Amino acid sequence: YFRSTETLKTPAAHRQQFTLADGSETELSARTEIKTDFRYGRRHIHLFHGEAFFSVASDPAHPFLVETPRGQIRVTCTRFNVRLSSDGPAIVTLYEGSVSATPSGAESSVSLIPGQTARIGGGVASVSTLSEAGMDAAVAWRRGRLVLDELTVAAAAARIAEYHGCAISVSPTVGSLRL
């Protein structure tokens, strides 16, 4: 099988596409770091921080696993996005195929169908269905856009700060206002 490992990173305010050793493709958002492990029949990705979109090459004999500090995502052939913020859950959004997500410390997983998103972390997972606009917003970063609808000013500032790798202060008097 493949016998490849590598660490892929993107700097602040940049995104980049990569073809992985098994033929799968990934696009990394700003300040994202992953490590690939394609040795001995494995197809493992470790997402340390940031956001990544994956288009997974079909190989039913070798599941594609994405490990995060909040849990694991398991797929065979699919297209999905994973966002890992520094202090929140991992958010998995499925575009094609199927995935199962298992929160760290949990014994059971949740399965997603296209159009669904799962928030995993703290030993629990919650699944919801997104509108077409919600699906588009989840990967707006791939087109250089950041959708902040319905976020508080403080949460929006935190998203912008993550992308640019800087600190942004928000006055408590406006921090809880919704965009």
Secondary structure, 3 states (H helix, E strand, C coil): CCCEEEEEECCCCCCEEEECCCCCEEEECCCCEEEEEECCCCCEEEEEEEEEEEECCCCCCCCEEEEECCEEEEECCCEEEEEECCCCCEEEEEEECCEEEEECCCCCCEEECCCEEEEEECCEEEEEECCHHHHHHHCHHHHCCCCCCCCEHHHHHHHHHHHHCCCCCCCCCCCCCEC
